[in-house]
Amino acid sequence: MKAVWKYLSYHIRTDFHFRQYLFILAFLCISITINYQLDFSDRYLDSQKGFQKFFFRFLFFAFAYYVTALIVALTKREKHFISQLQFWLKSLLAISVLSLDSSLPFLRGWIEGGVDPQLNLWVYKVGVNLISFFTILVPLLVFYSFYEKHLTHWYGLRWHHFDPRPYLQMLLIMLPIIIVASFNVGFQRQYPMYKASAAHTFLGVPEWVTVAGYEIAYGLDFVTVELLFRGFMVIGMIAILGRSAVLPMAVTYCYLHFGKPAGEAISSVAGGYILGVIAFETRSIWGGIIVHVGIAWMMETIAYVQETITSHSP
C-alpha cells in the first residue's frame, strides 16, 4: 500500500491545479445530478436500437471526454495537444470502441434469432462480456501493431517487475466496505449481475456451472476495460497529454457507470482516478486488473451470499 500512496501523493503534488480540479468536479457533479434526476442513461440511451444506440453512446462519451480535455487545456493553458492529429485519432478510436462495446447494437437480435429461448439470457450475459475481446482488444492491438509497434509497453499489458502485493492489500481493505454496502437495497437490486435462468436445466448441468461460466466471462471483461481506460487512454496518451491524460479518462469512466447505482457511479470517479495514476506511474495495467476483477468478484460473491440468506430466512 505504501507504493500506491507514494504514486498518488506524487501525482497530486505534480498535477494538481486548483481551478482545473474544481471545474472538473463541478462538471461531474452537474452530470451525475442530471443523469440520476432524469434517469437519462436508462431512459434515453438504453432505449435506443441498432446503429442509433451506438451513435448516441458515441456523443455521450465524446461529451464527457472532450469537455474535460477542454477544461484541462483552458485552465492549464496547455492547448498544444488540441492541434495534434494523434490526439484526435487516438481519442476518437477510444470513444468509438467504447461506444461499440457498450451499445452492441445487434448482439441481442443475433442471439434471439439463433439460440433456444431457455438459453437466451445466459448466452447474452456471457456474450456481452466476452465480445469485448473483439470490440476493444482486437481494434487496439491492431492499432498498436500498425502505428505504435516501436513502443514496448503494449498499453500496460507487459508483466515486468510487477508486484501484486499492494493491490491484494487494497482488496482486503475493500472487503468490509463491500460487505456493508451489500445491505443497501440498490446494491441488492443490481447484484449479482447474473440472475437465475433455465440455462442449466436446458444444458443438463448443475446451476453452479452456468453461474461460474458467467462469472469467468464477467471477470475477463474487466481486462479489456482496463486495457481501454488505463492502458490506451492513459499509458497510450502519455506522449500527447502527459499527466493530464488521467482526468479525461476518469470522467469518461464515470459516464460509463451511469445506469448503475448512483453510489457506484460516484465511487468510480475516485476508482478511475486512482487506477489511472497507478497506470501512469507504473506503465502497467495489471494492478488495475487485480483490483477491478477482485472487487467485481467480491461483490458478486457477497451478493450471492445475501440472496442465499434471504431465501432461507423465515
C-alpha positions in Angstrom: 0.0 0.0 0.0 2.9 2.4 0.6 3.8 2.2 -3.1 0.2 3.2 -4.1 0.1 6.1 -1.6 3.5 7.2 -3.0 2.2 7.2 -6.6 -0.9 9.2 -5.6 0.8 11.8 -3.4 3.4 12.4 -6.1 0.9 12.7 -8.9 -1.3 15.1 -7.0 1.6 17.3 -6.0 2.8 17.4 -9.6 -0.5 17.6 -11.4 -2.9 19.4 -9.1 -4.2 22.7 -10.4 -7.0 24.2 -8.2 -9.2 25.7 -10.9 -8.8 22.7 -13.1 -9.8 20.2 -10.5 -12.6 22.5 -9.2 -14.2 22.9 -12.7 -13.9 19.2 -13.5 -15.5 18.4 -10.1 -18.3 20.8 -10.9 -18.8 19.3 -14.3 -19.0 15.8 -12.7 -21.5 17.0 -10.1 -23.8 18.5 -12.7 -23.5 15.4 -14.9 -24.3 13.0 -12.1 -27.2 15.1 -10.8 -28.8 15.4 -14.3 -28.3 11.7 -15.1 -29.9 10.4 -11.9 -32.6 13.1 -11.7 -33.8 12.4 -15.3 -32.7 8.7 -15.3 -31.0 9.8 -18.6 -28.8 6.7 -19.2 -31.6 4.1 -18.6 -34.5 6.1 -20.1 -32.8 7.6 -23.2 -29.6 5.9 -24.1 -30.5 2.3 -23.3 -33.9 2.7 -25.1 -32.1 3.3 -28.5 -31.8 0.5 -31.0 -29.3 -0.6 -33.7 -26.8 1.9 -35.1 -28.7 4.8 -33.4 -27.7 3.3 -30.0 -24.1 3.4 -31.0 -24.3 6.9 -32.3 -25.9 8.3 -29.2 -23.4 6.5 -27.0 -20.6 8.0 -29.0 -21.9 11.5 -28.5 -22.4 10.8 -24.8 -18.8 9.6 -24.2 -17.3 12.2 -26.5 -19.1 14.9 -24.5 -17.5 13.6 -21.3 -14.0 13.2 -22.7 -13.7 16.4 -24.7 -15.4 18.7 -22.2 -12.8 17.5 -19.6 -10.0 17.8 -22.1 -11.1 21.4 -22.9 -11.1 22.3 -19.2 -7.6 20.9 -18.9 -6.5 22.9 -21.9 -8.0 26.2 -20.7 -7.1 26.0 -17.0 -3.5 24.8 -17.6 -3.1 26.8 -20.8 -1.8 23.7 -22.5 -3.7 23.9 -25.8 -0.9 22.3 -27.9 -2.5 18.8 -27.9 -5.7 20.1 -29.4 -3.9 20.7 -32.7 -2.2 17.3 -32.7 -3.6 14.7 -35.2 -2.5 12.0 -32.8 -4.7 13.3 -30.1 -7.8 13.2 -32.2 -7.0 9.9 -33.9 -6.5 8.1 -30.6 -9.2 9.8 -28.6 -11.8 9.1 -31.4 -10.7 5.5 -31.6 -11.0 5.1 -27.8 -14.5 6.7 -27.8 -15.6 4.6 -30.9 -14.6 1.2 -29.4 -16.1 2.2 -26.1 -19.4 3.2 -27.7 -19.5 0.0 -29.8 -18.7 -2.2 -26.8 -21.3 -0.5 -24.5 -24.1 -0.5 -27.1 -23.6 -3.8 -29.0 -26.5 -2.8 -31.3 -27.1 -6.2 -33.0 -26.0 -8.7 -30.4 -29.4 -9.4 -28.8 -31.0 -9.8 -32.1 -28.4 -12.4 -33.2 -28.8 -14.4 -30.0 -32.6 -14.3 -30.0 -32.6 -15.4 -33.7 -30.2 -18.3 -33.2 -30.4 -19.6 -29.7 -33.0 -21.6 -27.8 -35.2 -19.2 -25.7 -34.1 -21.0 -22.5 -30.5 -20.1 -23.2 -31.2 -16.5 -24.4 -30.4 -14.8 -21.1 -27.3 -16.8 -20.2 -25.8 -16.6 -23.7 -26.5 -12.9 -23.8 -24.9 -12.3 -20.4 -21.8 -14.3 -21.3 -21.6 -12.9 -24.8 -21.9 -9.3 -23.8 -18.8 -9.7 -21.6 -16.7 -11.9 -23.9 -17.4 -9.9 -27.0 -15.2 -7.0 -25.7 -12.3 -9.1 -26.8 -13.4 -8.3 -30.4 -14.8 -4.8 -29.8 -11.9 -3.5 -27.7 -8.9 -5.8 -27.6 -8.6 -6.5 -31.3 -9.0 -2.9 -32.5 -6.5 -1.6 -30.0 -3.9 -4.3 -30.7 -4.3 -3.8 -34.5 -3.8 -0.1 -34.0 -0.7 -0.8 -31.9 0.7 -3.2 -34.4 0.4 -0.7 -37.3 1.1 2.6 -35.6 2.9 2.1 -32.3 4.8 -1.2 -32.6 8.1 0.7 -31.9 6.8 1.1 -28.3 7.3 -1.6 -25.8 4.6 -1.1 -23.2 1.7 -2.8 -25.1 -0.6 -0.3 -23.3 0.4 -1.7 -19.9 -0.1 -5.4 -20.7 3.6 -6.4 -20.2 4.2 -8.2 -16.9 7.6 -7.0 -15.9 8.9 -6.3 -12.4 5.2 -6.2 -11.3 4.5 -6.6 -7.6 0.8 -7.7 -6.9 1.0 -7.3 -3.1 -0.2 -3.7 -2.8 -3.2 -4.5 -4.9 -4.1 -7.6 -2.9 -3.9 -5.4 0.3 -6.3 -2.9 -1.4 -8.8 -5.7 -1.9 -8.6 -6.7 1.8 -9.3 -3.1 2.7 -12.3 -3.0 0.3 -13.8 -6.3 1.6 -15.6 -4.8 4.8 -16.7 -1.8 2.8 -18.4 -4.0 0.2 -20.0 -6.2 3.0 -21.6 -3.1 4.5 -22.7 -1.8 1.1 -24.3 -5.2 0.3 -27.1 -4.4 2.8 -28.2 -1.5 0.7 -31.4 -2.0 -1.4 -29.7 -0.5 -4.5 -26.8 -3.0 -4.2 -29.2 -5.9 -3.8 -31.2 -4.8 -6.8 -28.1 -4.6 -9.0 -26.1 -7.6 -7.8 -25.5 -10.4 -8.6 -25.2 -9.4 -12.2 -26.4 -12.8 -13.4 -29.9 -13.7 -12.3 -31.3 -17.2 -12.3 -32.4 -18.7 -15.6 -33.2 -22.1 -17.2 -29.9 -22.4 -18.9 -28.5 -25.1 -16.6 -31.7 -27.1 -16.9 -31.5 -27.0 -20.7 -27.8 -27.9 -20.8 -28.3 -30.6 -18.2 -25.6 -29.3 -15.8 -25.7 -28.1 -12.2 -26.6 -24.4 -11.8 -23.2 -23.5 -10.4 -21.7 -24.4 -13.8 -23.6 -21.8 -15.7 -23.1 -19.3 -12.9 -19.3 -20.0 -13.0 -19.3 -19.6 -16.8 -20.9 -16.2 -16.5 -18.6 -15.1 -13.7 -15.5 -16.0 -15.6 -16.7 -14.1 -18.6 -17.7 -11.2 -16.3 -14.2 -11.1 -14.8 -12.4 -11.3 -18.2 -14.4 -8.2 -19.4 -12.5 -6.1 -16.8 -9.3 -7.0 -18.6 -10.4 -5.2 -21.7 -11.9 -2.3 -19.6 -8.5 -1.8 -18.0 -6.8 -2.1 -21.4 -9.0 0.7 -22.8 -9.2 3.1 -19.9 -6.0 2.8 -18.1 -3.9 1.2 -21.0 -4.9 3.1 -24.1 -6.4 6.3 -22.6 -3.7 6.9 -20.1 -0.5 5.0 -21.0 -1.2 5.3 -24.7 -1.8 9.1 -24.3 1.2 9.9 -22.1 3.3 11.2 -25.1 0.4 13.6 -26.0 -1.2 14.6 -22.7 1.3 13.7 -20.0 -0.2 13.6 -16.6 -3.3 15.3 -18.0 -4.3 12.0 -19.6 -5.8 10.8 -16.2 -8.6 13.3 -15.8 -10.5 12.9 -19.1 -10.2 9.1 -18.7 -11.6 9.3 -15.2 -14.6 11.4 -16.2 -15.4 9.2 -19.2 -15.1 6.2 -16.9 -17.7 7.7 -14.6 -20.1 8.2 -17.5 -19.7 4.5 -18.3 -21.2 3.8 -14.8 -24.3 5.9 -15.4 -27.2 3.4 -15.2 -25.7 1.7 -12.2 -26.5 2.8 -8.6 -25.5 6.4 -8.0 -23.1 5.5 -5.3 -21.2 3.2 -7.7 -21.0 6.0 -10.3 -19.7 8.4 -7.8 -17.1 6.0 -6.4 -16.0 5.2 -10.0 -14.5 8.7 -10.2 -12.1 8.0 -7.3 -11.5 4.5 -8.5 -10.8 5.5 -12.1 -8.6 8.3 -11.0 -6.5 6.1 -8.6 -6.2 3.3 -11.2 -5.2 5.9 -13.8 -2.5 7.3 -11.6 -1.2 3.8 -10.9 -1.1 3.0 -14.6 0.6 6.3 -15.3 3.3 5.7 -12.7 3.9 2.0 -13.3 3.2 1.9 -17.1 1.3 -1.3 -16.2 -2.5 -2.1 -16.0 -2.1 -5.3 -14.0 -2.6 -3.6 -10.7 -5.9 -2.2 -12.1 -6.9 -5.7 -13.4 -6.3 -7.3 -10.0 -8.3 -4.6 -8.1 -11.1 -4.4 -10.7 -11.6 -8.1 -11.1 -11.2 -8.7 -7.3 -13.8 -6.1 -6.4 -16.2 -7.4 -9.0 -16.0 -11.0 -7.9 -16.2 -10.0 -4.2 -19.4 -8.0 -4.9 -20.8 -10.9 -6.8 -19.9 -13.5 -4.1 -21.3 -11.3 -1.3 -24.5 -10.7 -3.3 -25.0 -14.5 -3.8 -24.5 -15.0 0.0 -27.1 -12.2 0.6 -29.5 -14.0 -1.7 -29.0 -17.3 0.0 -29.5 -15.8 3.4 -32.7 -14.0 2.3 -34.1 -17.1 0.6 -33.6 -19.2 3.7 -34.9 -16.6 6.2 -38.5 -17.3 7.5 
